Amino acid sequence: MSDVQAGAPRAEPGARRGGREARRALRAAPLPQNERPVRAGMEGGRYKPLSDGDILKIHNTALDILEQIGLADAIPTGIEYMTRAGAKLTDKGRLVFPRALVEDTLAKCARNFVLHGQDPRHDMEPWGKRVYYGTAGAAVHMVDPVTGEYRESTTKDLYDIARMVDTLDNIHFFQRSVVCRELPDPLEMDFNTCYASVMGTTKHVGSSWVHQDHLKKSFEMLHMIAGGEDKWRARPFVSQSNCFVVPPLKFAQDACACLELAVHGGMPVLLLSAGQAGATAPAALAGAIAQEVAECLAGLVYVNSIKPGHPAIFGTWCFVSDLRTGAMSGGSPEQALLSAASAQLAQFYNLTGGTASGMTDAKMPDAQSGYEKAYNHALVGNAGANLIYESAGMQASLLGFSLESLLIDNDIIGAAQRTIKGIEVTEDSLSLETIRQTCLSGPGHFLGSDQTLARMQSEYVYPVIGDRSNPKDWVEQGRPTILDRAIKNTKSILAKHYPRHVSDEIDDQIRAKLPVRLAREAMRPA
């Protein structure tokens, strides 16, 4: 109801404009983290696509899969670790896992471990139903926001993505998002992926490696940045994203060798099972979840047979096929259901869970991209997924990445987080006295009330890229689209924000010893 309809006096245009400017100034002042309307680690869990009975059925099916079918192609050291723990090697070369072994592993595995940032402000506590959003993926293309052209991604692109994420409040961690396509040597690609990531942001970083020797080189760098191996082990700020299985139910041998080194080196591991329903996992959604839960439970046995209690993320990334074509469909409603269900399974085991959301099928940051990401993020976040990967910047079901989409997605995630926070019901928020004063002795509206001013920042989320201006103002501004605003803001961030948390002295030492291929000029203002 308008002021006029409510009987309130009409404000003069200048006064109205002045009040609006005052409110804008008030919103511009940063709030302490604990007073913000949304923040990292808020608790979800209100959305539950699975009943308690459904979860038990999936759990028991996963145990049947492990005990009766098992996994093939384990490497010799993996066989040694897991059989010593209680797994059995069949005459067909498959490792099977007795129920008691899985249950014993679940009883002793790591829980409530912190994922550290280089800056302690960005430390995450991803357990229970606390929710954090971050990037991930291995896109091979960057998307031009104007022409729609796709070009191959580079190390500089990866660094630019990391330093943009470093500025965005609603993206809480950074996992590598694109492949350094200009580096054909696998060692240089793996090492520079990690280098560009940790130099671009102080938030927790996830990366991956295809060979143990590549990880060893990265450990040298990480020890230098941390100030020594002991300090690295006390606060490991990089986790390994490890696709240790090739669904259905086969170990990935090179990845398993890297997993073993990560555990020995004190690096948290994301046990990532990425079966695609209808292709490498059953088309039936319940069956897809059961298979991936089984695979991740096997990974948990693996990690704990190497080092009991080592930090491991339960990474059921259940992907979806468009069954008309067989192609992946990252923005589908089935994807939202599978990722939300994955969150419930991690909570059932009381494990830190990681899953995926935001992998739109749209090729550009357009309306399709927005609606697919929005309902996925709202549902998966409200299910209480601890770590939501691939949540920002991705296009074309992980084939492309858009810097401009990163900014739009930061807005989408902020709005999704507001739905996670829900509605606070307290004596003060029920507002009886505020209503009494306003209606009986006040102006008959709440625009200038103390409560409104107090809550305009702490209870309401405002978009950074999204537009809430009226049509007249919008026309006067030149009718900018959301993509226009994202392009402008992207250019501004990239021109100004060059993180310097690693000193030039340490960077010189890294460059003198290790194969850095990111030019220092790309890490400084022009």
C-alpha positions in Angstrom: 0.0 0.0 0.0 1.4 3.4 -0.9 1.9 6.3 1.5 -1.2 8.1 0.0 -3.4 5.0 0.3 -2.3 4.7 3.9 -3.2 8.3 4.7 0.4 9.4 5.2 1.4 12.8 4.0 3.0 12.9 0.6 6.8 13.6 0.9 8.2 16.4 -1.3 10.4 15.0 -4.2 13.5 16.5 -2.8 12.9 15.1 0.7 12.1 11.7 -0.7 15.3 11.8 -2.8 17.3 12.9 0.3 15.8 10.1 2.4 16.6 7.6 -0.3 20.2 8.9 -0.5 20.5 8.6 3.3 19.3 5.0 3.2 21.7 4.2 0.5 24.6 5.7 2.5 23.5 3.6 5.5 23.5 0.4 3.4 26.9 1.2 2.1 28.5 1.1 5.5 29.8 -2.5 6.1 28.3 -4.4 8.9 30.3 -6.7 11.2 30.2 -10.3 9.9 27.9 -11.6 12.7 25.3 -8.8 12.0 25.0 -9.3 8.2 21.7 -10.7 6.8 23.6 -13.5 5.1 27.1 -14.9 5.8 29.2 -18.0 5.3 28.2 -21.1 7.2 24.5 -20.4 7.9 22.5 -23.6 8.7 20.1 -25.1 6.2 18.3 -28.4 6.4 14.7 -27.3 6.0 14.3 -28.9 2.6 14.2 -32.7 2.6 13.5 -34.6 -0.6 14.2 -37.9 1.1 12.3 -39.3 4.1 14.2 -40.9 7.0 13.0 -44.3 5.6 14.3 -43.4 2.2 17.7 -42.6 3.6 17.9 -45.9 5.4 17.0 -47.8 2.2 19.7 -46.0 0.2 22.3 -46.6 3.0 21.5 -50.3 3.1 21.6 -50.6 -0.7 25.0 -48.9 -0.7 26.3 -51.4 1.9 24.9 -54.2 -0.3 26.8 -52.8 -3.3 30.0 -52.6 -1.4 29.7 -56.1 0.1 28.3 -57.9 -3.0 29.8 -56.1 -6.0 32.7 -54.0 -4.7 35.1 -51.9 -6.8 37.6 -52.9 -9.5 41.1 -51.7 -10.5 42.6 -50.7 -7.2 46.3 -50.0 -7.3 48.7 -52.3 -5.4 49.3 -49.9 -2.5 45.5 -49.3 -2.3 44.9 -53.0 -2.2 47.5 -53.4 0.6 46.0 -50.5 2.7 42.4 -51.6 2.3 42.8 -55.4 2.7 44.9 -54.7 5.8 41.9 -52.8 7.1 39.5 -55.6 6.3 38.5 -55.4 2.7 38.6 -58.6 0.6 40.1 -59.1 -2.8 37.9 -61.4 -4.9 39.2 -63.8 -7.6 37.9 -61.4 -10.1 40.2 -58.7 -8.8 37.4 -56.6 -7.1 37.7 -55.2 -3.6 34.6 -55.9 -1.5 33.9 -54.2 1.7 32.2 -56.0 4.6 29.5 -54.1 6.4 31.5 -54.2 9.7 34.5 -52.5 8.0 32.3 -49.7 6.6 30.7 -49.2 10.0 34.0 -49.2 11.8 35.3 -46.6 9.4 32.3 -44.4 9.9 32.9 -44.6 13.7 36.5 -43.4 13.5 36.7 -41.0 10.5 37.3 -37.3 10.8 34.5 -35.0 11.7 34.2 -31.3 12.5 37.5 -30.3 10.7 38.2 -26.8 9.7 39.0 -25.9 6.0 41.5 -23.1 6.3 42.0 -20.0 4.3 45.4 -18.3 3.9 43.6 -15.5 5.8 41.9 -16.9 9.0 38.9 -14.7 8.3 38.0 -17.2 5.6 38.3 -20.3 7.7 35.2 -22.6 7.2 33.5 -25.0 9.6 31.6 -27.2 7.2 29.8 -29.6 9.4 26.3 -30.3 10.6 24.0 -28.3 8.3 26.3 -25.3 7.8 26.3 -24.1 4.2 29.2 -22.7 2.1 29.2 -21.9 -1.6 32.2 -22.0 -3.9 33.5 -22.5 -7.3 34.8 -25.6 -9.1 34.9 -27.3 -12.4 37.3 -27.8 -15.3 35.9 -25.6 -18.0 38.0 -25.5 -21.1 36.5 -22.3 -22.5 35.9 -18.6 -21.4 32.7 -17.0 -22.6 32.7 -13.6 -24.3 29.7 -11.8 -22.7 29.1 -9.6 -25.8 29.7 -12.0 -28.8 28.9 -15.3 -27.1 32.1 -16.7 -28.5 33.9 -19.4 -26.6 37.7 -19.3 -26.5 40.2 -21.6 -24.8 40.9 -20.8 -21.1 44.4 -19.9 -19.8 46.4 -19.6 -16.6 45.7 -15.9 -16.6 42.0 -16.5 -16.8 42.3 -18.8 -13.8 44.2 -16.1 -11.8 41.6 -13.5 -12.8 38.8 -15.7 -11.6 40.5 -16.3 -8.3 41.1 -12.6 -7.6 37.5 -11.8 -8.5 36.3 -14.5 -6.1 38.5 -12.9 -3.5 36.3 -9.8 -3.5 32.9 -11.5 -3.5 31.2 -12.0 -0.1 28.8 -14.8 -1.1 31.4 -17.1 -2.7 33.2 -18.6 0.3 35.9 -20.8 -1.2 37.7 -21.1 -4.5 38.2 -24.4 -6.4 39.9 -24.2 -9.8 37.3 -23.4 -12.4 39.1 -23.6 -15.7 41.9 -25.5 -17.4 45.2 -23.9 -18.3 44.9 -24.9 -21.9 48.0 -23.0 -23.1 50.2 -25.4 -21.0 50.4 -28.8 -22.8 52.8 -30.2 -20.2 50.8 -32.0 -17.5 53.2 -31.0 -14.7 53.2 -27.4 -15.7 49.4 -27.4 -15.9 48.9 -29.0 -12.5 51.5 -26.8 -10.8 50.3 -23.5 -12.3 46.7 -24.3 -11.6 47.6 -24.5 -7.9 49.9 -21.5 -8.1 47.4 -19.2 -9.9 44.7 -20.2 -7.4 46.6 -19.6 -4.2 48.1 -16.4 -5.5 44.7 -15.1 -6.5 42.8 -15.4 -3.3 43.2 -15.8 0.5 40.1 -18.0 0.7 40.4 -21.8 0.9 41.5 -23.3 -2.4 40.7 -26.7 -4.0 42.8 -28.1 -6.8 43.6 -31.4 -8.5 46.6 -33.3 -9.8 47.0 -36.1 -12.3 50.4 -37.4 -11.0 52.1 -37.7 -7.6 55.2 -35.9 -8.9 53.1 -32.8 -9.8 51.6 -32.8 -6.3 55.1 -33.0 -4.8 56.1 -29.8 -6.6 53.0 -28.1 -5.4 53.8 -29.2 -1.8 57.2 -27.4 -2.1 55.4 -24.2 -3.0 52.7 -24.5 -0.4 55.3 -25.1 2.3 57.1 -21.9 1.2 53.9 -19.9 1.3 53.0 -21.3 4.7 56.4 -20.6 6.2 57.4 -24.3 6.5 56.0 -27.8 6.4 55.0 -27.7 10.0 52.9 -24.5 9.5 51.3 -26.0 6.4 50.3 -29.1 8.3 48.8 -26.9 11.1 46.7 -24.9 8.7 46.5 -26.6 5.2 44.8 -24.0 3.0 44.5 -26.2 -0.1 42.4 -29.3 -0.4 42.7 -32.0 -3.1 39.7 -32.6 -5.4 40.2 -36.2 -6.2 38.1 -38.2 -8.7 39.3 -41.5 -7.2 36.6 -43.5 -8.9 35.6 -44.0 -12.5 31.9 -44.8 -12.2 30.5 -47.3 -12.1 32.5 -48.8 -9.3 36.1 -48.7 -10.6 39.1 -47.0 -9.0 40.9 -44.3 -11.0 44.5 -45.4 -10.7 46.5 -42.2 -11.2 44.0 -40.3 -8.9 44.4 -43.0 -6.2 48.2 -42.5 -6.2 47.6 -38.7 -5.7 45.1 -39.4 -3.0 47.6 -41.4 -1.0 50.2 -38.7 -1.3 47.7 -36.0 -0.2 46.9 -38.0 2.9 50.5 -38.5 3.8 51.2 -34.8 3.1 48.4 -33.5 5.4 46.1 -32.2 2.6 42.4 -32.6 3.1 40.8 -34.6 0.3 37.5 -34.2 -1.5 36.4 -37.8 -2.3 34.6 -37.0 -5.5 32.3 -39.5 -7.2 30.7 -38.0 -10.3 28.5 -40.6 -11.8 26.0 -39.3 -14.4 22.5 -40.7 -14.0 21.5 -42.6 -17.1 25.1 -42.9 -18.3 27.7 -43.9 -15.7 25.1 -44.3 -12.9 21.5 -45.7 -13.0 18.9 -43.6 -14.6 16.7 -44.1 -11.5 17.6 -41.3 -9.2 17.6 -43.4 -6.0 19.9 -45.9 -7.7 22.3 -43.1 -8.8 22.5 -41.9 -5.2 23.0 -45.4 -3.8 25.9 -46.1 -6.2 27.6 -42.8 -5.4 27.2 -43.2 -1.7 28.8 -46.7 -2.1 31.7 -45.2 -4.0 32.3 -42.5 -1.5 32.1 -44.9 1.4 34.7 -47.0 -0.3 36.8 -43.8 -0.6 36.4 -43.2 3.1 37.6 -46.7 3.9 40.6 -46.0 1.6 41.6 -42.7 3.3 41.2 -44.1 6.8 43.1 -47.2 6.0 46.0 -45.0 5.2 45.6 -42.6 8.1 42.7 -42.9 10.5 40.9 -39.6 11.0 42.4 -37.8 8.0 40.1 -34.9 6.8 38.0 -36.2 3.9 34.9 -34.6 2.3 32.1 -36.9 1.3 31.7 -35.8 -2.3 28.6 -37.3 -3.8 28.4 -35.3 -7.0 25.4 -37.0 -8.7 25.2 -35.6 -12.2 22.3 -35.9 -14.6 21.9 -36.9 -18.3 19.3 -35.5 -20.7 18.1 -39.0 -21.6 17.0 -37.7 -25.1 20.6 -37.1 -26.0 22.8 -38.6 -23.3 24.4 -35.2 -22.7 24.9 -33.9 -19.2 22.2 -31.5 -17.9 23.7 -29.5 -15.1 20.7 -27.1 -14.7 17.9 -29.6 -14.5 15.5 -30.0 -11.6 16.7 -33.6 -11.3 20.2 -32.2 -10.6 18.7 -30.1 -7.7 17.0 -33.2 -6.3 20.1 -35.3 -6.4 22.4 -32.7 -4.9 19.9 -32.0 -2.1 19.6 -35.7 -1.4 23.4 -35.9 -1.3 23.3 -33.3 1.5 20.9 -35.5 3.5 23.1 -38.5 3.2 26.1 -36.6 4.4 24.0 -35.5 7.4 22.9 -39.0 8.0 26.5 -40.1 8.4 27.5 -36.8 10.2 30.1 -36.2 7.6 31.3 -33.0 5.9 29.5 -33.3 2.6 30.3 -31.7 -0.8 28.1 -31.6 -3.8 27.5 -29.5 -6.9 24.9 -26.8 -7.9 24.8 -24.0 -10.4 26.0 -25.9 -13.5 23.5 -24.3 -15.9 22.9 -25.7 -19.4 22.7 -22.1 -20.7 25.6 -21.0 -22.9 25.5 -17.4 -21.7 24.6 -15.6 -18.5 21.0 -15.1 -19.6 17.5 -15.7 -18.2 17.9 -19.5 -18.5 21.1 -19.4 -16.6 19.5 -17.3 -13.9 16.5 -19.4 -13.3 18.4 -22.7 -13.4 21.0 -21.5 -10.9 18.5 -19.9 -8.6 16.3 -22.9 -8.0 19.3 -25.3 -7.7 21.0 -23.0 -5.2 17.9 -22.4 -3.2 17.0 -26.1 -2.9 20.5 -27.4 -2.3 21.3 -24.7 0.2 18.1 -25.3 2.1 18.9 -29.0 2.2 22.0 -28.1 4.3 24.8 -29.1 1.9 28.0 -28.2 3.6 30.1 -27.3 0.6 28.4 -26.4 -2.7 30.8 -26.6 -5.5 30.6 -25.2 -9.1 28.1 -22.6 -7.8 29.4 -19.5 -9.7 30.5 -18.7 -13.2 29.8 -22.0 -15.0 28.0 -22.1 -18.3 27.1 -24.9 -20.7 27.1 -27.7 -18.1 30.7 -27.0 -17.1 32.2 -26.5 -20.6 32.4 -22.7 -20.3 33.1 -20.0 -17.7 32.0 -16.4 -17.6 33.5 -13.7 -15.4 30.4 -11.7 -15.7 28.3 -14.7 -14.6 30.5 -14.9 -11.5 29.1 -11.5 -10.4 25.5 -12.3 -11.2 25.8 -15.6 -9.4 27.2 -13.9 -6.4 23.8 -12.0 -6.2 21.9 -15.3 -6.8 23.8 -17.0 -4.0 23.2 -14.1 -1.7 19.4 -14.4 -2.3 19.5 -18.1 -1.8 21.3 -17.7 1.5 18.6 -15.3 2.6 16.1 -18.1 2.1 18.4 -20.4 4.1 18.4 -18.0 7.0 14.6 -18.0 7.1 12.4 -15.8 9.3 13.4 -14.9 12.8 10.4 -15.0 15.2 11.2 -13.2 18.5 9.3 -10.8 20.8 11.0 -7.9 19.0 10.5 -9.2 15.5 6.8 -9.8 16.1 6.7 -6.0 16.4 3.6 -5.6 18.6 5.0 -2.4 20.2 6.2 -1.0 16.9 2.8 -1.5 15.4 1.1 0.0 18.5 3.2 3.1 18.4 3.0 3.6 14.6 -0.8 3.2 14.5 -1.8 4.9 17.7 0.6 7.8 18.0 2.9 7.7 15.0 2.8 8.6 11.3 0.8 5.6 10.2 3.7 4.0 8.2 6.9 2.3 9.2 9.3 3.9 6.7 11.2 6.0 9.3 10.7 3.8 12.4 13.7 2.9 14.5 13.0 -0.8 13.8 13.0 -0.3 10.0 16.3 1.6 10.2 17.9 -1.0 12.5 16.8 -3.9 10.3 17.4 -2.6 6.8 20.9 -4.0 6.8 20.7 -6.9 9.2 17.5 -8.5 7.8 17.4 -7.5 4.1 19.7 -8.5 1.3 20.3 -6.1 -1.6 21.6 -7.1 -5.0 24.9 -5.8 -6.2 24.3 -6.4 -9.9 20.5 -6.8 -9.9 18.4 -3.7 -10.7 15.7 -2.4 -8.5 15.4 1.1 -9.9 12.1 2.4 -11.3 11.5 2.4 -15.1 12.0 6.2 -15.3 15.4 6.0 -13.6 16.3 3.0 -15.7 15.6 4.8 -18.9 17.6 7.8 -17.8 20.6 5.5 -17.1 20.5 4.2 -20.7 18.4 1.0 -20.1 21.3 -1.1 -18.8 20.8 -4.9 -18.7 22.1 -7.0 -15.9 24.9 -8.2 -18.2 25.8 -4.5 -18.9 26.2 -3.9 -15.2 28.2 -7.2 -14.8 30.6 -6.2 -17.6 31.2 -2.8 -16.0 31.8 -4.2 -12.6 34.0 -7.0 -13.9 36.3 -4.5 -15.6 36.5 -2.4 -12.4 37.5 -5.3 -10.2 40.1 -6.6 -12.6 41.6 -3.2 -12.9 41.9 -2.7 -9.2 42.2 -5.9 -7.2 45.6 -7.6 -7.3 46.1 -9.6 -4.1 49.5 -9.2 -2.4 49.2 -11.7 0.4 52.2 -13.6 -0.8 55.3 -11.4 -0.6 57.5 -10.8 -3.6 60.4 -12.4 -1.7 58.5 -15.7 -1.4 57.2 -15.4 -4.9 60.8 -15.0 -6.1 61.9 -18.1 -4.3 59.0 -20.1 -5.8 59.8 -18.8 -9.3 63.5 -19.6 -8.9 62.8 -23.2 -8.0 59.6 -24.2 -9.6 58.0 -24.0 -13.1 55.8 -20.9 -12.7 54.3 -19.9 -16.1 52.1 -17.0 -15.0 53.9 -13.8 -16.0 54.4 -11.4 -13.0 53.1 -8.6 -15.3 49.7 -10.3 -15.3 49.7 -10.0 -11.5 50.2 -6.3 -11.3 48.2 -3.2 -12.5 49.0 -2.2 -16.0 
